[in-house]
Amino acid sequence: MKVNDVVCFVYGNALRFGRVKRFVKENGWLFAEVNWIKDEAYREAVKWEKKLGRDSEFRKLYRIDYLMKIDVDHLQRVVEALSV
């Protein structure tokens, strides 16, 4: 994984996609800051959880082992095939 790679992260029922902005190493772990795209479902999920009294927060850094690198061309072909 490198800067500008497209990644995916699943948060509850929210499927998030974004580009890696930078990496940070803390306590032996490598984290990525991601610029999320069209991220309304995640933001609404966090707001709902806060309403329910859960300790949810908008995170800036994600451990890279929680992120999935995405092949955008392959994903586009799959989505097009599903749209038929």
N, C-alpha and C positions, 0 to 999 in steps of 0.2 A: 504494500500500500504506500502511495506517495501523495504529495500535495496535488490537488486538482482531480484526483480519482473520484469517481462517483461511488457513493456508498449507500447502503440501506440499513435501517434500524427499525425493529418492530417494538412498538410501545402499546401494549394492550391490543386494541383493534386498529391502531393507527400505524400505517405503513409509511415510513418516512424516507425520503430520498434527498441527498444533498451532495455537495463537493467538499472534500477535505481542504481546510484552510491552512492549518498548521499542526505541528505535533509538539507535545510537551511531555517530558519525562518526570515522573514524580514517584518517589518511594519504590523504584525499580519497575514501575509500570509505564507503558507508553500510551498516552492519551491523544486523541485527535479533536481539534475544534472543527466543526462542520458548519457550512453555510447550507441550512435546510431550505428546500424549495417547496412552495405551496404547502405549508406546514399547518394549515388551519385545524385539521383533525387532531393533531397532537396538542395544540394550544387549547382547544376546547376540552379535550380529555383531562388535561392538567387542571383547568378551571373547575371542571365538574368534580374531580377528586378533592380539590380544596374545599368545595362546597360541602362535600360529605365528611369533612374533617380530617382527611388524610394529609400526610406531610409531603405533598408533591411539590416539586419545584422545577423551574426551567433550567436545565443543565446546560453548561457551555462545553464541557469536556466529556468525551466518551472513551472508555478503554477500547483499544483497537480490536481486541478479541470479541467485542460485542457488536462490531460493525461488519457488514458484509460488502465486499467490493463487488460492484455491478458491472457487467458487460452490457453497455447501453444498446449496442446493435442487436445483441441476442434478445434482450428484453423487448425491444421494439418489434422484432419479428414475432415473438410470442404473443404480444398484445394484439398485433395485427391479425394473427391466426385466430385468436379468441374472438375478434370482432366480426368474423365472417358468419 
